[in-house]
Amino acid sequence: MPTPVWIRTGLTGYALSAMVHCNIFFLQCTIPMSCFVSIKGGRTGRENAAREGTLAMIFNDLMTRARTSIAKRKQYNRLVAEIDSFSSRDLADMRADRSEMLYQIHKQIYG
């Protein structure tokens, strides 16, 4: 089975904002429904507030990890472009190996 196009091409800024919008819409739709279900189930308002707070914390953590990942990827791409801009002669003058440099920046950024 071929790989879907959206996986091969990556996400653009517009796609990311659309995903965030959809997630916010999803959360707004599910919170009133969970309150309705919880009232029938006998939950108190305090339990509903705790559940909504948990959803907000999960969403906040997801967004924080996404921002961190995007920042790391930007930095990595910038450094790779800089290394790729060196000619073979420049690398020989520096006594450097392109693959070793790429390995080291990957290790530096991603651990």
Chimera marker file (.cmm) of the C-alpha trace (Angstrom):
<marker_set name="trace">
<marker id="1" x="0.000" y="0.000" z="0.000" r="1" g="1" b="0" radius="0.5"/>
<marker id="2" x="1.521" y="3.382" z="-0.970" r="1" g="1" b="0" radius="0.5"/>
<marker id="3" x="2.259" y="5.989" z="1.677" r="1" g="1" b="0" radius="0.5"/>
<marker id="4" x="-0.407" y="8.722" z="1.842" r="1" g="1" b="0" radius="0.5"/>
<marker id="5" x="0.623" y="12.075" z="0.351" r="1" g="1" b="0" radius="0.5"/>
<marker id="6" x="0.110" y="13.986" z="3.618" r="1" g="1" b="0" radius="0.5"/>
<marker id="7" x="2.702" y="11.780" z="5.357" r="1" g="1" b="0" radius="0.5"/>
<marker id="8" x="5.327" y="12.204" z="2.629" r="1" g="1" b="0" radius="0.5"/>
<marker id="9" x="4.990" y="15.978" z="2.295" r="1" g="1" b="0" radius="0.5"/>
<marker id="10" x="4.811" y="17.008" z="5.958" r="1" g="1" b="0" radius="0.5"/>
<marker id="11" x="2.570" y="19.634" z="7.464" r="1" g="1" b="0" radius="0.5"/>
<marker id="12" x="2.477" y="23.248" z="6.397" r="1" g="1" b="0" radius="0.5"/>
<marker id="13" x="1.697" y="26.086" z="8.787" r="1" g="1" b="0" radius="0.5"/>
<marker id="14" x="-1.867" y="26.189" z="7.500" r="1" g="1" b="0" radius="0.5"/>
<marker id="15" x="-2.398" y="22.467" z="8.116" r="1" g="1" b="0" radius="0.5"/>
<marker id="16" x="-1.061" y="22.780" z="11.654" r="1" g="1" b="0" radius="0.5"/>
<marker id="17" x="-3.390" y="25.682" z="12.459" r="1" g="1" b="0" radius="0.5"/>
<marker id="18" x="-6.304" y="23.758" z="10.942" r="1" g="1" b="0" radius="0.5"/>
<marker id="19" x="-5.472" y="20.769" z="13.159" r="1" g="1" b="0" radius="0.5"/>
<marker id="20" x="-5.353" y="23.010" z="16.225" r="1" g="1" b="0" radius="0.5"/>
<marker id="21" x="-8.692" y="24.548" z="15.254" r="1" g="1" b="0" radius="0.5"/>
<marker id="22" x="-10.217" y="21.095" z="14.827" r="1" g="1" b="0" radius="0.5"/>
<marker id="23" x="-8.852" y="19.962" z="18.200" r="1" g="1" b="0" radius="0.5"/>
<marker id="24" x="-10.282" y="23.047" z="19.914" r="1" g="1" b="0" radius="0.5"/>
<marker id="25" x="-13.626" y="22.454" z="18.208" r="1" g="1" b="0" radius="0.5"/>
<marker id="26" x="-13.517" y="18.802" z="19.255" r="1" g="1" b="0" radius="0.5"/>
<marker id="27" x="-12.812" y="19.753" z="22.869" r="1" g="1" b="0" radius="0.5"/>
<marker id="28" x="-15.620" y="22.325" z="22.851" r="1" g="1" b="0" radius="0.5"/>
<marker id="29" x="-18.010" y="19.724" z="21.506" r="1" g="1" b="0" radius="0.5"/>
<marker id="30" x="-17.024" y="17.014" z="23.946" r="1" g="1" b="0" radius="0.5"/>
<marker id="31" x="-17.018" y="19.057" z="27.147" r="1" g="1" b="0" radius="0.5"/>
<marker id="32" x="-20.770" y="19.817" z="27.168" r="1" g="1" b="0" radius="0.5"/>
<marker id="33" x="-21.498" y="16.213" z="26.194" r="1" g="1" b="0" radius="0.5"/>
<marker id="34" x="-19.317" y="14.908" z="29.022" r="1" g="1" b="0" radius="0.5"/>
<marker id="35" x="-21.152" y="17.210" z="31.431" r="1" g="1" b="0" radius="0.5"/>
<marker id="36" x="-24.480" y="15.867" z="30.177" r="1" g="1" b="0" radius="0.5"/>
<marker id="37" x="-23.356" y="12.272" z="30.546" r="1" g="1" b="0" radius="0.5"/>
<marker id="38" x="-21.837" y="12.952" z="33.940" r="1" g="1" b="0" radius="0.5"/>
<marker id="39" x="-25.042" y="14.555" z="35.271" r="1" g="1" b="0" radius="0.5"/>
<marker id="40" x="-26.954" y="11.453" z="34.309" r="1" g="1" b="0" radius="0.5"/>
<marker id="41" x="-24.171" y="9.331" z="35.786" r="1" g="1" b="0" radius="0.5"/>
<marker id="42" x="-24.381" y="11.171" z="39.104" r="1" g="1" b="0" radius="0.5"/>
<marker id="43" x="-21.070" y="13.041" z="39.020" r="1" g="1" b="0" radius="0.5"/>
<marker id="44" x="-20.714" y="16.255" z="40.929" r="1" g="1" b="0" radius="0.5"/>
<marker id="45" x="-19.732" y="19.604" z="39.468" r="1" g="1" b="0" radius="0.5"/>
<marker id="46" x="-16.323" y="19.291" z="41.112" r="1" g="1" b="0" radius="0.5"/>
<marker id="47" x="-15.666" y="16.006" z="39.282" r="1" g="1" b="0" radius="0.5"/>
<marker id="48" x="-16.736" y="17.619" z="35.993" r="1" g="1" b="0" radius="0.5"/>
<marker id="49" x="-14.370" y="20.542" z="36.588" r="1" g="1" b="0" radius="0.5"/>
<marker id="50" x="-11.522" y="18.130" z="37.349" r="1" g="1" b="0" radius="0.5"/>
<marker id="51" x="-12.183" y="16.239" z="34.129" r="1" g="1" b="0" radius="0.5"/>
<marker id="52" x="-12.289" y="19.444" z="32.079" r="1" g="1" b="0" radius="0.5"/>
<marker id="53" x="-9.066" y="20.574" z="33.747" r="1" g="1" b="0" radius="0.5"/>
<marker id="54" x="-7.452" y="17.275" z="32.822" r="1" g="1" b="0" radius="0.5"/>
<marker id="55" x="-8.475" y="17.685" z="29.186" r="1" g="1" b="0" radius="0.5"/>
<marker id="56" x="-7.047" y="21.196" z="29.190" r="1" g="1" b="0" radius="0.5"/>
<marker id="57" x="-3.774" y="19.937" z="30.683" r="1" g="1" b="0" radius="0.5"/>
<marker id="58" x="-3.524" y="17.187" z="28.072" r="1" g="1" b="0" radius="0.5"/>
<marker id="59" x="-4.182" y="19.657" z="25.267" r="1" g="1" b="0" radius="0.5"/>
<marker id="60" x="-1.654" y="22.121" z="26.725" r="1" g="1" b="0" radius="0.5"/>
<marker id="61" x="0.979" y="19.381" z="26.995" r="1" g="1" b="0" radius="0.5"/>
<marker id="62" x="0.299" y="18.308" z="23.408" r="1" g="1" b="0" radius="0.5"/>
<marker id="63" x="0.702" y="21.857" z="22.128" r="1" g="1" b="0" radius="0.5"/>
<marker id="64" x="3.889" y="22.404" z="24.152" r="1" g="1" b="0" radius="0.5"/>
<marker id="65" x="5.458" y="19.222" z="22.778" r="1" g="1" b="0" radius="0.5"/>
<marker id="66" x="4.436" y="20.186" z="19.227" r="1" g="1" b="0" radius="0.5"/>
<marker id="67" x="6.014" y="23.653" z="19.576" r="1" g="1" b="0" radius="0.5"/>
<marker id="68" x="9.206" y="22.145" z="20.997" r="1" g="1" b="0" radius="0.5"/>
<marker id="69" x="9.390" y="19.592" z="18.201" r="1" g="1" b="0" radius="0.5"/>
<marker id="70" x="8.864" y="22.258" z="15.532" r="1" g="1" b="0" radius="0.5"/>
<marker id="71" x="11.573" y="24.468" z="17.056" r="1" g="1" b="0" radius="0.5"/>
<marker id="72" x="14.025" y="21.553" z="17.147" r="1" g="1" b="0" radius="0.5"/>
<marker id="73" x="13.243" y="20.649" z="13.533" r="1" g="1" b="0" radius="0.5"/>
<marker id="74" x="13.780" y="24.272" z="12.393" r="1" g="1" b="0" radius="0.5"/>
<marker id="75" x="17.140" y="24.424" z="14.138" r="1" g="1" b="0" radius="0.5"/>
<marker id="76" x="18.188" y="21.049" z="12.721" r="1" g="1" b="0" radius="0.5"/>
<marker id="77" x="17.166" y="22.010" z="9.163" r="1" g="1" b="0" radius="0.5"/>
<marker id="78" x="19.041" y="25.314" z="9.459" r="1" g="1" b="0" radius="0.5"/>
<marker id="79" x="22.245" y="23.564" z="10.561" r="1" g="1" b="0" radius="0.5"/>
<marker id="80" x="21.928" y="20.869" z="7.879" r="1" g="1" b="0" radius="0.5"/>
<marker id="81" x="21.537" y="23.574" z="5.220" r="1" g="1" b="0" radius="0.5"/>
<marker id="82" x="24.632" y="25.310" z="6.550" r="1" g="1" b="0" radius="0.5"/>
<marker id="83" x="26.682" y="22.093" z="6.438" r="1" g="1" b="0" radius="0.5"/>
<marker id="84" x="25.383" y="21.304" z="2.951" r="1" g="1" b="0" radius="0.5"/>
<marker id="85" x="26.489" y="24.746" z="1.787" r="1" g="1" b="0" radius="0.5"/>
<marker id="86" x="30.153" y="23.817" z="2.409" r="1" g="1" b="0" radius="0.5"/>
<marker id="87" x="32.002" y="22.544" z="-0.633" r="1" g="1" b="0" radius="0.5"/>
<marker id="88" x="34.176" y="19.466" z="-0.458" r="1" g="1" b="0" radius="0.5"/>
<marker id="89" x="37.200" y="21.782" z="-0.564" r="1" g="1" b="0" radius="0.5"/>
<marker id="90" x="35.908" y="23.772" z="2.441" r="1" g="1" b="0" radius="0.5"/>
<marker id="91" x="35.425" y="20.570" z="4.388" r="1" g="1" b="0" radius="0.5"/>
<marker id="92" x="38.908" y="19.367" z="3.464" r="1" g="1" b="0" radius="0.5"/>
<marker id="93" x="40.366" y="22.687" z="4.621" r="1" g="1" b="0" radius="0.5"/>
<marker id="94" x="38.571" y="22.291" z="7.966" r="1" g="1" b="0" radius="0.5"/>
<marker id="95" x="39.606" y="18.612" z="8.120" r="1" g="1" b="0" radius="0.5"/>
<marker id="96" x="35.955" y="17.762" z="8.674" r="1" g="1" b="0" radius="0.5"/>
<marker id="97" x="33.692" y="14.955" z="7.519" r="1" g="1" b="0" radius="0.5"/>
<marker id="98" x="30.192" y="15.925" z="6.395" r="1" g="1" b="0" radius="0.5"/>
<marker id="99" x="28.523" y="12.768" z="7.718" r="1" g="1" b="0" radius="0.5"/>
<marker id="100" x="30.229" y="13.155" z="11.115" r="1" g="1" b="0" radius="0.5"/>
<marker id="101" x="29.071" y="16.776" z="11.332" r="1" g="1" b="0" radius="0.5"/>
<marker id="102" x="25.500" y="15.745" z="10.508" r="1" g="1" b="0" radius="0.5"/>
<marker id="103" x="25.659" y="13.003" z="13.122" r="1" g="1" b="0" radius="0.5"/>
<marker id="104" x="26.926" y="15.442" z="15.767" r="1" g="1" b="0" radius="0.5"/>
<marker id="105" x="24.218" y="18.054" z="15.152" r="1" g="1" b="0" radius="0.5"/>
<marker id="106" x="21.546" y="15.365" z="15.269" r="1" g="1" b="0" radius="0.5"/>
<marker id="107" x="22.992" y="14.135" z="18.554" r="1" g="1" b="0" radius="0.5"/>
<marker id="108" x="23.201" y="17.695" z="19.892" r="1" g="1" b="0" radius="0.5"/>
<marker id="109" x="19.612" y="18.628" z="19.056" r="1" g="1" b="0" radius="0.5"/>
<marker id="110" x="17.720" y="15.386" z="19.578" r="1" g="1" b="0" radius="0.5"/>
<marker id="111" x="19.936" y="13.761" z="22.168" r="1" g="1" b="0" radius="0.5"/>
<link id1="1" id2="2" r="1" g="1" b="0" radius="0.2"/>
<link id1="2" id2="3" r="1" g="1" b="0" radius="0.2"/>
<link id1="3" id2="4" r="1" g="1" b="0" radius="0.2"/>
<link id1="4" id2="5" r="1" g="1" b="0" radius="0.2"/>
<link id1="5" id2="6" r="1" g="1" b="0" radius="0.2"/>
<link id1="6" id2="7" r="1" g="1" b="0" radius="0.2"/>
<link id1="7" id2="8" r="1" g="1" b="0" radius="0.2"/>
<link id1="8" id2="9" r="1" g="1" b="0" radius="0.2"/>
<link id1="9" id2="10" r="1" g="1" b="0" radius="0.2"/>
<link id1="10" id2="11" r="1" g="1" b="0" radius="0.2"/>
<link id1="11" id2="12" r="1" g="1" b="0" radius="0.2"/>
<link id1="12" id2="13" r="1" g="1" b="0" radius="0.2"/>
<link id1="13" id2="14" r="1" g="1" b="0" radius="0.2"/>
<link id1="14" id2="15" r="1" g="1" b="0" radius="0.2"/>
<link id1="15" id2="16" r="1" g="1" b="0" radius="0.2"/>
<link id1="16" id2="17" r="1" g="1" b="0" radius="0.2"/>
<link id1="17" id2="18" r="1" g="1" b="0" radius="0.2"/>
<link id1="18" id2="19" r="1" g="1" b="0" radius="0.2"/>
<link id1="19" id2="20" r="1" g="1" b="0" radius="0.2"/>
<link id1="20" id2="21" r="1" g="1" b="0" radius="0.2"/>
<link id1="21" id2="22" r="1" g="1" b="0" radius="0.2"/>
<link id1="22" id2="23" r="1" g="1" b="0" radius="0.2"/>
<link id1="23" id2="24" r="1" g="1" b="0" radius="0.2"/>
<link id1="24" id2="25" r="1" g="1" b="0" radius="0.2"/>
<link id1="25" id2="26" r="1" g="1" b="0" radius="0.2"/>
<link id1="26" id2="27" r="1" g="1" b="0" radius="0.2"/>
<link id1="27" id2="28" r="1" g="1" b="0" radius="0.2"/>
<link id1="28" id2="29" r="1" g="1" b="0" radius="0.2"/>
<link id1="29" id2="30" r="1" g="1" b="0" radius="0.2"/>
<link id1="30" id2="31" r="1" g="1" b="0" radius="0.2"/>
<link id1="31" id2="32" r="1" g="1" b="0" radius="0.2"/>
<link id1="32" id2="33" r="1" g="1" b="0" radius="0.2"/>
<link id1="33" id2="34" r="1" g="1" b="0" radius="0.2"/>
<link id1="34" id2="35" r="1" g="1" b="0" radius="0.2"/>
<link id1="35" id2="36" r="1" g="1" b="0" radius="0.2"/>
<link id1="36" id2="37" r="1" g="1" b="0" radius="0.2"/>
<link id1="37" id2="38" r="1" g="1" b="0" radius="0.2"/>
<link id1="38" id2="39" r="1" g="1" b="0" radius="0.2"/>
<link id1="39" id2="40" r="1" g="1" b="0" radius="0.2"/>
<link id1="40" id2="41" r="1" g="1" b="0" radius="0.2"/>
<link id1="41" id2="42" r="1" g="1" b="0" radius="0.2"/>
<link id1="42" id2="43" r="1" g="1" b="0" radius="0.2"/>
<link id1="43" id2="44" r="1" g="1" b="0" radius="0.2"/>
<link id1="44" id2="45" r="1" g="1" b="0" radius="0.2"/>
<link id1="45" id2="46" r="1" g="1" b="0" radius="0.2"/>
<link id1="46" id2="47" r="1" g="1" b="0" radius="0.2"/>
<link id1="47" id2="48" r="1" g="1" b="0" radius="0.2"/>
<link id1="48" id2="49" r="1" g="1" b="0" radius="0.2"/>
<link id1="49" id2="50" r="1" g="1" b="0" radius="0.2"/>
<link id1="50" id2="51" r="1" g="1" b="0" radius="0.2"/>
<link id1="51" id2="52" r="1" g="1" b="0" radius="0.2"/>
<link id1="52" id2="53" r="1" g="1" b="0" radius="0.2"/>
<link id1="53" id2="54" r="1" g="1" b="0" radius="0.2"/>
<link id1="54" id2="55" r="1" g="1" b="0" radius="0.2"/>
<link id1="55" id2="56" r="1" g="1" b="0" radius="0.2"/>
<link id1="56" id2="57" r="1" g="1" b="0" radius="0.2"/>
<link id1="57" id2="58" r="1" g="1" b="0" radius="0.2"/>
<link id1="58" id2="59" r="1" g="1" b="0" radius="0.2"/>
<link id1="59" id2="60" r="1" g="1" b="0" radius="0.2"/>
<link id1="60" id2="61" r="1" g="1" b="0" radius="0.2"/>
<link id1="61" id2="62" r="1" g="1" b="0" radius="0.2"/>
<link id1="62" id2="63" r="1" g="1" b="0" radius="0.2"/>
<link id1="63" id2="64" r="1" g="1" b="0" radius="0.2"/>
<link id1="64" id2="65" r="1" g="1" b="0" radius="0.2"/>
<link id1="65" id2="66" r="1" g="1" b="0" radius="0.2"/>
<link id1="66" id2="67" r="1" g="1" b="0" radius="0.2"/>
<link id1="67" id2="68" r="1" g="1" b="0" radius="0.2"/>
<link id1="68" id2="69" r="1" g="1" b="0" radius="0.2"/>
<link id1="69" id2="70" r="1" g="1" b="0" radius="0.2"/>
<link id1="70" id2="71" r="1" g="1" b="0" radius="0.2"/>
<link id1="71" id2="72" r="1" g="1" b="0" radius="0.2"/>
<link id1="72" id2="73" r="1" g="1" b="0" radius="0.2"/>
<link id1="73" id2="74" r="1" g="1" b="0" radius="0.2"/>
<link id1="74" id2="75" r="1" g="1" b="0" radius="0.2"/>
<link id1="75" id2="76" r="1" g="1" b="0" radius="0.2"/>
<link id1="76" id2="77" r="1" g="1" b="0" radius="0.2"/>
<link id1="77" id2="78" r="1" g="1" b="0" radius="0.2"/>
<link id1="78" id2="79" r="1" g="1" b="0" radius="0.2"/>
<link id1="79" id2="80" r="1" g="1" b="0" radius="0.2"/>
<link id1="80" id2="81" r="1" g="1" b="0" radius="0.2"/>
<link id1="81" id2="82" r="1" g="1" b="0" radius="0.2"/>
<link id1="82" id2="83" r="1" g="1" b="0" radius="0.2"/>
<link id1="83" id2="84" r="1" g="1" b="0" radius="0.2"/>
<link id1="84" id2="85" r="1" g="1" b="0" radius="0.2"/>
<link id1="85" id2="86" r="1" g="1" b="0" radius="0.2"/>
<link id1="86" id2="87" r="1" g="1" b="0" radius="0.2"/>
<link id1="87" id2="88" r="1" g="1" b="0" radius="0.2"/>
<link id1="88" id2="89" r="1" g="1" b="0" radius="0.2"/>
<link id1="89" id2="90" r="1" g="1" b="0" radius="0.2"/>
<link id1="90" id2="91" r="1" g="1" b="0" radius="0.2"/>
<link id1="91" id2="92" r="1" g="1" b="0" radius="0.2"/>
<link id1="92" id2="93" r="1" g="1" b="0" radius="0.2"/>
<link id1="93" id2="94" r="1" g="1" b="0" radius="0.2"/>
<link id1="94" id2="95" r="1" g="1" b="0" radius="0.2"/>
<link id1="95" id2="96" r="1" g="1" b="0" radius="0.2"/>
<link id1="96" id2="97" r="1" g="1" b="0" radius="0.2"/>
<link id1="97" id2="98" r="1" g="1" b="0" radius="0.2"/>
<link id1="98" id2="99" r="1" g="1" b="0" radius="0.2"/>
<link id1="99" id2="100" r="1" g="1" b="0" radius="0.2"/>
<link id1="100" id2="101" r="1" g="1" b="0" radius="0.2"/>
<link id1="101" id2="102" r="1" g="1" b="0" radius="0.2"/>
<link id1="102" id2="103" r="1" g="1" b="0" radius="0.2"/>
<link id1="103" id2="104" r="1" g="1" b="0" radius="0.2"/>
<link id1="104" id2="105" r="1" g="1" b="0" radius="0.2"/>
<link id1="105" id2="106" r="1" g="1" b="0" radius="0.2"/>
<link id1="106" id2="107" r="1" g="1" b="0" radius="0.2"/>
<link id1="107" id2="108" r="1" g="1" b="0" radius="0.2"/>
<link id1="108" id2="109" r="1" g="1" b="0" radius="0.2"/>
<link id1="109" id2="110" r="1" g="1" b="0" radius="0.2"/>
<link id1="110" id2="111" r="1" g="1" b="0" radius="0.2"/>
</marker_set>
